[in-house]
Amino acid sequence: MAEVDDAPGIILIGMVIIFGCMVVAVFASILQKLLKNAIDIKSENDLTI
């Protein structure tokens, strides 16, 4: 099984996974805001003549 010496590697892998999930969440949030702004602008433009 895992030795005590392997603990830093396991911790590092866990941190990389958590960091990757955070990056994906931030990217999704930014994309959501941009898409909402684009939809708002499009609906504004549809109402103008």
C-alpha distance matrix in Angstrom:
0.0 3.8 6.4 9.8 11.4 9.8 11.5 14.9 13.9 12.6 15.8 17.9 16.9 17.7 21.0 22.0 21.6 23.7 26.2 26.6 27.4 29.9 31.6 32.1 33.5 35.9 37.0 37.6 39.6 41.7 42.4 43.4 45.9 47.3 47.8 49.5 51.8 52.6 53.5 55.6 57.5 58.0 59.4 61.7 62.9 63.6 65.9 68.0 70.8
3.8 0.0 3.8 6.7 8.0 6.1 7.7 11.1 10.4 9.3 12.3 14.4 14.0 14.9 17.8 19.0 19.2 21.1 23.3 24.1 25.1 27.3 29.0 29.8 31.2 33.3 34.6 35.5 37.3 39.3 40.2 41.3 43.6 45.1 45.8 47.4 49.6 50.6 51.6 53.6 55.4 56.1 57.6 59.7 61.0 61.8 64.0 66.0 68.9
6.4 3.8 0.0 3.8 5.3 5.4 7.3 10.4 10.7 10.6 13.0 15.1 15.5 16.6 19.0 20.4 21.2 22.8 24.7 25.9 27.2 29.0 30.7 31.9 33.2 35.1 36.5 37.7 39.3 41.1 42.3 43.5 45.6 47.0 48.0 49.6 51.6 52.7 53.9 55.7 57.4 58.4 59.9 61.8 63.1 64.2 66.3 68.2 71.2
9.8 6.7 3.8 0.0 3.8 5.4 5.6 8.5 10.1 10.3 11.6 14.0 15.2 16.0 17.8 19.8 20.8 21.9 23.7 25.4 26.7 28.0 29.9 31.4 32.5 34.1 35.8 37.2 38.5 40.3 41.7 42.9 44.7 46.3 47.5 48.9 50.8 52.1 53.4 55.0 56.7 57.9 59.4 61.1 62.6 63.7 65.7 67.5 70.6
11.4 8.0 5.3 3.8 0.0 3.8 5.6 7.0 8.2 9.7 11.2 12.5 14.1 15.6 17.0 18.5 20.2 21.6 22.8 24.4 26.2 27.5 28.8 30.6 32.0 33.4 34.9 36.5 37.9 39.4 40.9 42.4 44.1 45.4 46.8 48.4 50.1 51.3 52.8 54.5 55.9 57.1 58.8 60.5 61.8 63.1 65.2 66.8 69.8
9.8 6.1 5.4 5.4 3.8 0.0 3.8 5.7 5.4 6.4 8.8 10.1 10.9 12.6 14.4 15.6 16.9 18.7 20.1 21.4 23.1 24.7 26.0 27.5 29.0 30.6 31.9 33.4 35.0 36.6 37.9 39.3 41.2 42.5 43.7 45.4 47.2 48.3 49.7 51.5 53.0 54.1 55.7 57.5 58.7 59.9 62.1 63.8 66.8
11.5 7.7 7.3 5.6 5.6 3.8 0.0 3.8 5.4 5.1 6.1 8.5 9.9 10.5 12.2 14.2 15.4 16.5 18.1 19.9 21.2 22.5 24.3 25.9 27.0 28.6 30.3 31.7 33.0 34.7 36.2 37.4 39.2 40.7 42.0 43.5 45.2 46.6 47.9 49.5 51.2 52.4 53.9 55.6 57.0 58.3 60.3 62.0 65.1
14.9 11.1 10.4 8.5 7.0 5.7 3.8 0.0 3.8 5.5 5.0 6.0 8.6 9.8 10.3 12.2 14.2 15.2 16.1 18.1 19.9 20.8 22.2 24.3 25.5 26.6 28.3 30.1 31.3 32.7 34.3 35.9 37.4 38.8 40.3 41.8 43.3 44.7 46.3 47.8 49.3 50.6 52.3 53.8 55.1 56.6 58.6 60.1 63.2
13.9 10.4 10.7 10.1 8.2 5.4 5.4 3.8 0.0 3.8 5.4 5.0 6.2 8.6 9.8 10.5 12.4 14.2 15.1 16.4 18.5 19.9 20.9 22.6 24.4 25.7 26.9 28.6 30.3 31.6 32.9 34.6 36.3 37.5 38.8 40.6 42.2 43.3 44.9 46.7 48.0 49.1 50.9 52.6 53.7 55.1 57.3 58.8 61.8
12.6 9.3 10.6 10.3 9.7 6.4 5.1 5.5 3.8 0.0 3.8 5.4 5.1 6.2 8.7 9.9 10.7 12.4 14.2 15.4 16.8 18.5 20.1 21.4 22.8 24.5 25.9 27.2 28.8 30.6 31.8 33.1 35.1 36.5 37.5 39.2 41.1 42.2 43.5 45.3 46.9 47.9 49.5 51.3 52.6 53.8 55.9 57.7 60.7
15.8 12.3 13.0 11.6 11.2 8.8 6.1 5.0 5.4 3.8 0.0 3.8 5.5 5.1 6.2 8.7 9.9 10.5 12.1 14.2 15.4 16.5 18.3 20.1 21.1 22.5 24.3 25.8 26.9 28.7 30.2 31.5 33.1 34.7 36.0 37.5 39.2 40.6 42.0 43.5 45.2 46.4 47.9 49.6 51.0 52.3 54.3 56.0 59.1
17.9 14.4 15.1 14.0 12.5 10.1 8.5 6.0 5.0 5.4 3.8 0.0 3.8 5.4 5.1 6.2 8.7 9.9 10.4 12.2 14.3 15.2 16.3 18.4 19.9 20.9 22.4 24.3 25.6 26.9 28.5 30.1 31.7 32.9 34.4 36.1 37.6 38.8 40.5 42.1 43.5 44.7 46.5 48.0 49.3 50.7 52.8 54.3 57.3
16.9 14.0 15.5 15.2 14.1 10.9 9.9 8.6 6.2 5.1 5.5 3.8 0.0 3.8 5.5 5.1 6.3 8.7 9.8 10.5 12.5 14.3 15.3 16.7 18.5 20.1 21.2 22.7 24.5 26.0 27.0 28.6 30.6 31.8 32.9 34.7 36.5 37.4 38.9 40.8 42.2 43.2 45.0 46.8 47.9 49.1 51.3 53.0 55.9
17.7 14.9 16.6 16.0 15.6 12.6 10.5 9.8 8.6 6.2 5.1 5.4 3.8 0.0 3.8 5.5 5.2 6.2 8.6 9.9 10.7 12.4 14.3 15.6 16.6 18.5 20.1 21.2 22.7 24.6 25.9 27.0 29.0 30.5 31.6 33.1 35.0 36.2 37.5 39.2 40.9 42.0 43.4 45.2 46.7 47.8 49.8 51.7 54.7
21.0 17.8 19.0 17.8 17.0 14.4 12.2 10.3 9.8 8.7 6.2 5.1 5.5 3.8 0.0 3.8 5.5 5.1 6.0 8.5 9.9 10.5 12.2 14.2 15.2 16.4 18.2 19.9 21.0 22.5 24.2 25.6 27.1 28.6 30.1 31.5 33.1 34.5 36.0 37.5 39.1 40.4 42.0 43.5 45.0 46.4 48.3 49.9 53.0
22.0 19.0 20.4 19.8 18.5 15.6 14.2 12.2 10.5 9.9 8.7 6.2 5.1 5.5 3.8 0.0 3.8 5.5 5.0 6.0 8.6 9.8 10.4 12.3 14.2 15.3 16.4 18.3 19.9 21.1 22.4 24.2 25.9 27.0 28.3 30.2 31.7 32.8 34.4 36.2 37.5 38.7 40.5 42.1 43.3 44.6 46.8 48.4 51.3
21.6 19.2 21.2 20.8 20.2 16.9 15.4 14.2 12.4 10.7 9.9 8.7 6.3 5.2 5.5 3.8 0.0 3.8 5.5 5.1 6.3 8.7 10.0 10.7 12.4 14.4 15.5 16.6 18.5 20.2 21.1 22.5 24.7 25.9 26.8 28.6 30.5 31.5 32.8 34.7 36.3 37.2 38.8 40.7 42.0 43.1 45.3 47.0 50.0
23.7 21.1 22.8 21.9 21.6 18.7 16.5 15.2 14.2 12.4 10.5 9.9 8.7 6.2 5.1 5.5 3.8 0.0 3.8 5.4 5.2 6.3 8.7 10.0 10.6 12.4 14.3 15.4 16.5 18.6 20.0 21.0 22.8 24.5 25.6 27.0 28.9 30.3 31.5 33.1 34.8 36.0 37.4 39.2 40.7 41.9 43.8 45.6 48.7
26.2 23.3 24.7 23.7 22.8 20.1 18.1 16.1 15.1 14.2 12.1 10.4 9.8 8.6 6.0 5.0 5.5 3.8 0.0 3.8 5.4 5.1 6.2 8.7 9.8 10.6 12.3 14.2 15.3 16.6 18.3 19.9 21.3 22.7 24.2 25.8 27.3 28.6 30.3 31.8 33.2 34.6 36.2 37.7 39.1 40.5 42.5 44.1 47.1
26.6 24.1 25.9 25.4 24.4 21.4 19.9 18.1 16.4 15.4 14.2 12.2 10.5 9.9 8.5 6.0 5.1 5.4 3.8 0.0 3.8 5.4 5.1 6.3 8.7 10.0 10.6 12.3 14.3 15.5 16.5 18.3 20.3 21.2 22.4 24.4 26.0 26.9 28.5 30.4 31.7 32.7 34.6 36.3 37.4 38.7 40.9 42.5 45.4
27.4 25.1 27.2 26.7 26.2 23.1 21.2 19.9 18.5 16.8 15.4 14.3 12.5 10.7 9.9 8.6 6.3 5.2 5.4 3.8 0.0 3.8 5.5 5.1 6.2 8.7 9.9 10.5 12.3 14.4 15.3 16.3 18.5 20.0 20.8 22.4 24.5 25.6 26.7 28.6 30.3 31.2 32.7 34.6 36.0 37.1 39.1 41.0 44.0
29.9 27.3 29.0 28.0 27.5 24.7 22.5 20.8 19.9 18.5 16.5 15.2 14.3 12.4 10.5 9.8 8.7 6.3 5.1 5.4 3.8 0.0 3.8 5.4 5.0 6.2 8.5 9.8 10.5 12.4 14.1 15.2 16.7 18.4 19.8 21.1 22.8 24.3 25.7 27.1 28.7 30.1 31.6 33.1 34.7 36.0 37.9 39.6 42.7
31.6 29.0 30.7 29.9 28.8 26.0 24.3 22.2 20.9 20.1 18.3 16.3 15.3 14.3 12.2 10.4 10.0 8.7 6.2 5.1 5.5 3.8 0.0 3.8 5.4 5.2 6.1 8.6 9.9 10.7 12.2 14.1 15.6 16.6 18.2 20.0 21.3 22.5 24.3 25.9 27.1 28.5 30.3 31.7 33.0 34.5 36.6 38.0 41.0
32.1 29.8 31.9 31.4 30.6 27.5 25.9 24.3 22.6 21.4 20.1 18.4 16.7 15.6 14.2 12.3 10.7 10.0 8.7 6.3 5.1 5.4 3.8 0.0 3.8 5.5 5.1 6.1 8.6 10.0 10.4 12.1 14.4 15.3 16.2 18.2 20.0 20.8 22.2 24.2 25.7 26.6 28.3 30.1 31.3 32.5 34.7 36.4 39.3
33.5 31.2 33.2 32.5 32.0 29.0 27.0 25.5 24.4 22.8 21.1 19.9 18.5 16.6 15.2 14.2 12.4 10.6 9.8 8.7 6.2 5.0 5.4 3.8 0.0 3.8 5.5 5.1 6.2 8.7 9.8 10.4 12.5 14.3 15.2 16.4 18.5 19.9 20.9 22.5 24.4 25.6 26.9 28.6 30.2 31.3 33.2 35.1 38.2
35.9 33.3 35.1 34.1 33.4 30.6 28.6 26.6 25.7 24.5 22.5 20.9 20.1 18.5 16.4 15.3 14.4 12.4 10.6 10.0 8.7 6.2 5.2 5.5 3.8 0.0 3.8 5.4 5.1 6.2 8.6 9.8 10.8 12.4 14.2 15.4 16.7 18.4 20.0 21.3 22.7 24.3 25.9 27.2 28.7 30.3 32.1 33.6 36.8
37.0 34.6 36.5 35.8 34.9 31.9 30.3 28.3 26.9 25.9 24.3 22.4 21.2 20.1 18.2 16.4 15.5 14.3 12.3 10.6 9.9 8.5 6.1 5.1 5.5 3.8 0.0 3.8 5.4 5.2 6.1 8.5 10.1 10.6 12.1 14.2 15.5 16.4 18.3 20.0 21.1 22.3 24.3 25.8 26.9 28.4 30.5 32.0 34.9
37.6 35.5 37.7 37.2 36.5 33.4 31.7 30.1 28.6 27.2 25.8 24.3 22.7 21.2 19.9 18.3 16.6 15.4 14.2 12.3 10.5 9.8 8.6 6.1 5.1 5.4 3.8 0.0 3.8 5.5 5.0 6.0 8.7 9.9 10.3 12.1 14.2 15.1 16.3 18.2 19.9 20.7 22.3 24.2 25.5 26.6 28.7 30.5 33.5
39.6 37.3 39.3 38.5 37.9 35.0 33.0 31.3 30.3 28.8 26.9 25.6 24.5 22.7 21.0 19.9 18.5 16.5 15.3 14.3 12.3 10.5 9.9 8.6 6.2 5.1 5.4 3.8 0.0 3.8 5.4 5.1 6.3 8.7 9.9 10.6 12.5 14.3 15.4 16.6 18.5 19.9 21.2 22.7 24.4 25.7 27.4 29.2 32.4
41.7 39.3 41.1 40.3 39.4 36.6 34.7 32.7 31.6 30.6 28.7 26.9 26.0 24.6 22.5 21.1 20.2 18.6 16.6 15.5 14.4 12.4 10.7 10.0 8.7 6.2 5.2 5.5 3.8 0.0 3.8 5.4 5.2 6.2 8.6 9.9 10.7 12.3 14.3 15.4 16.6 18.3 20.1 21.2 22.6 24.3 26.2 27.5 30.7
42.4 40.2 42.3 41.7 40.9 37.9 36.2 34.3 32.9 31.8 30.2 28.5 27.0 25.9 24.2 22.4 21.1 20.0 18.3 16.5 15.3 14.1 12.2 10.4 9.8 8.6 6.1 5.0 5.4 3.8 0.0 3.8 5.5 5.1 6.0 8.5 9.9 10.4 12.2 14.2 15.3 16.3 18.2 19.9 20.9 22.3 24.5 26.0 28.9
43.4 41.3 43.5 42.9 42.4 39.3 37.4 35.9 34.6 33.1 31.5 30.1 28.6 27.0 25.6 24.2 22.5 21.0 19.9 18.3 16.3 15.2 14.1 12.1 10.4 9.8 8.5 6.0 5.1 5.4 3.8 0.0 3.8 5.5 5.1 6.1 8.6 9.8 10.5 12.3 14.2 15.2 16.5 18.3 19.9 20.9 22.8 24.7 27.9
45.9 43.6 45.6 44.7 44.1 41.2 39.2 37.4 36.3 35.1 33.1 31.7 30.6 29.0 27.1 25.9 24.7 22.8 21.3 20.3 18.5 16.7 15.6 14.4 12.5 10.8 10.1 8.7 6.3 5.2 5.5 3.8 0.0 3.8 5.5 5.1 6.2 8.6 9.9 10.5 12.3 14.2 15.4 16.5 18.3 19.9 21.4 23.0 26.3
47.3 45.1 47.0 46.3 45.4 42.5 40.7 38.8 37.5 36.5 34.7 32.9 31.8 30.5 28.6 27.0 25.9 24.5 22.7 21.2 20.0 18.4 16.6 15.3 14.3 12.4 10.6 9.9 8.7 6.2 5.1 5.5 3.8 0.0 3.8 5.5 5.1 6.2 8.7 9.9 10.5 12.2 14.3 15.3 16.4 18.3 20.2 21.4 24.5
47.8 45.8 48.0 47.5 46.8 43.7 42.0 40.3 38.8 37.5 36.0 34.4 32.9 31.6 30.1 28.3 26.8 25.6 24.2 22.4 20.8 19.8 18.2 16.2 15.2 14.2 12.1 10.3 9.9 8.6 6.0 5.1 5.5 3.8 0.0 3.8 5.4 5.0 6.2 8.6 9.9 10.4 12.2 14.2 15.2 16.3 18.6 20.2 23.2
49.5 47.4 49.6 48.9 48.4 45.4 43.5 41.8 40.6 39.2 37.5 36.1 34.7 33.1 31.5 30.2 28.6 27.0 25.8 24.4 22.4 21.1 20.0 18.2 16.4 15.4 14.2 12.1 10.6 9.9 8.5 6.1 5.1 5.5 3.8 0.0 3.8 5.4 5.1 6.2 8.6 9.8 10.6 12.3 14.2 15.3 16.8 18.8 22.1
51.8 49.6 51.6 50.8 50.1 47.2 45.2 43.3 42.2 41.1 39.2 37.6 36.5 35.0 33.1 31.7 30.5 28.9 27.3 26.0 24.5 22.8 21.3 20.0 18.5 16.7 15.5 14.2 12.5 10.7 9.9 8.6 6.2 5.1 5.4 3.8 0.0 3.8 5.5 5.1 6.1 8.5 9.9 10.5 12.2 14.2 15.6 16.9 20.2
52.6 50.6 52.7 52.1 51.3 48.3 46.6 44.7 43.3 42.2 40.6 38.8 37.4 36.2 34.5 32.8 31.5 30.3 28.6 26.9 25.6 24.3 22.5 20.8 19.9 18.4 16.4 15.1 14.3 12.3 10.4 9.8 8.6 6.2 5.0 5.4 3.8 0.0 3.8 5.5 5.1 6.1 8.6 9.8 10.5 12.2 14.4 15.6 18.5
53.5 51.6 53.9 53.4 52.8 49.7 47.9 46.3 44.9 43.5 42.0 40.5 38.9 37.5 36.0 34.4 32.8 31.5 30.3 28.5 26.7 25.7 24.3 22.2 20.9 20.0 18.3 16.3 15.4 14.3 12.2 10.5 9.9 8.7 6.2 5.1 5.5 3.8 0.0 3.8 5.5 5.0 6.1 8.5 9.8 10.4 12.5 14.5 17.5
55.6 53.6 55.7 55.0 54.5 51.5 49.5 47.8 46.7 45.3 43.5 42.1 40.8 39.2 37.5 36.2 34.7 33.1 31.8 30.4 28.6 27.1 25.9 24.2 22.5 21.3 20.0 18.2 16.6 15.4 14.2 12.3 10.5 9.9 8.6 6.2 5.1 5.5 3.8 0.0 3.8 5.5 5.2 6.2 8.6 9.9 10.9 12.8 16.3
57.5 55.4 57.4 56.7 55.9 53.0 51.2 49.3 48.0 46.9 45.2 43.5 42.2 40.9 39.1 37.5 36.3 34.8 33.2 31.7 30.3 28.7 27.1 25.7 24.4 22.7 21.1 19.9 18.5 16.6 15.3 14.2 12.3 10.5 9.9 8.6 6.1 5.1 5.5 3.8 0.0 3.8 5.5 5.0 6.2 8.6 10.1 10.9 14.1
58.0 56.1 58.4 57.9 57.1 54.1 52.4 50.6 49.1 47.9 46.4 44.7 43.2 42.0 40.4 38.7 37.2 36.0 34.6 32.7 31.2 30.1 28.5 26.6 25.6 24.3 22.3 20.7 19.9 18.3 16.3 15.2 14.2 12.2 10.4 9.8 8.5 6.1 5.0 5.5 3.8 0.0 3.8 5.4 5.0 6.1 8.8 10.1 12.8
59.4 57.6 59.9 59.4 58.8 55.7 53.9 52.3 50.9 49.5 47.9 46.5 45.0 43.4 42.0 40.5 38.8 37.4 36.2 34.6 32.7 31.6 30.3 28.3 26.9 25.9 24.3 22.3 21.2 20.1 18.2 16.5 15.4 14.3 12.2 10.6 9.9 8.6 6.1 5.2 5.5 3.8 0.0 3.8 5.4 5.0 6.4 9.0 12.1
61.7 59.7 61.8 61.1 60.5 57.5 55.6 53.8 52.6 51.3 49.6 48.0 46.8 45.2 43.5 42.1 40.7 39.2 37.7 36.3 34.6 33.1 31.7 30.1 28.6 27.2 25.8 24.2 22.7 21.2 19.9 18.3 16.5 15.3 14.2 12.3 10.5 9.8 8.5 6.2 5.0 5.4 3.8 0.0 3.8 5.5 5.3 6.7 10.3
62.9 61.0 63.1 62.6 61.8 58.7 57.0 55.1 53.7 52.6 51.0 49.3 47.9 46.7 45.0 43.3 42.0 40.7 39.1 37.4 36.0 34.7 33.0 31.3 30.2 28.7 26.9 25.5 24.4 22.6 20.9 19.9 18.3 16.4 15.2 14.2 12.2 10.5 9.8 8.6 6.2 5.0 5.4 3.8 0.0 3.8 5.4 5.3 8.1
63.6 61.8 64.2 63.7 63.1 59.9 58.3 56.6 55.1 53.8 52.3 50.7 49.1 47.8 46.4 44.6 43.1 41.9 40.5 38.7 37.1 36.0 34.5 32.5 31.3 30.3 28.4 26.6 25.7 24.3 22.3 20.9 19.9 18.3 16.3 15.3 14.2 12.2 10.4 9.9 8.6 6.1 5.0 5.5 3.8 0.0 3.8 5.6 7.6
65.9 64.0 66.3 65.7 65.2 62.1 60.3 58.6 57.3 55.9 54.3 52.8 51.3 49.8 48.3 46.8 45.3 43.8 42.5 40.9 39.1 37.9 36.6 34.7 33.2 32.1 30.5 28.7 27.4 26.2 24.5 22.8 21.4 20.2 18.6 16.8 15.6 14.4 12.5 10.9 10.1 8.8 6.4 5.3 5.4 3.8 0.0 3.8 6.6
68.0 66.0 68.2 67.5 66.8 63.8 62.0 60.1 58.8 57.7 56.0 54.3 53.0 51.7 49.9 48.4 47.0 45.6 44.1 42.5 41.0 39.6 38.0 36.4 35.1 33.6 32.0 30.5 29.2 27.5 26.0 24.7 23.0 21.4 20.2 18.8 16.9 15.6 14.5 12.8 10.9 10.1 9.0 6.7 5.3 5.6 3.8 0.0 3.8
70.8 68.9 71.2 70.6 69.8 66.8 65.1 63.2 61.8 60.7 59.1 57.3 55.9 54.7 53.0 51.3 50.0 48.7 47.1 45.4 44.0 42.7 41.0 39.3 38.2 36.8 34.9 33.5 32.4 30.7 28.9 27.9 26.3 24.5 23.2 22.1 20.2 18.5 17.5 16.3 14.1 12.8 12.1 10.3 8.1 7.6 6.6 3.8 0.0
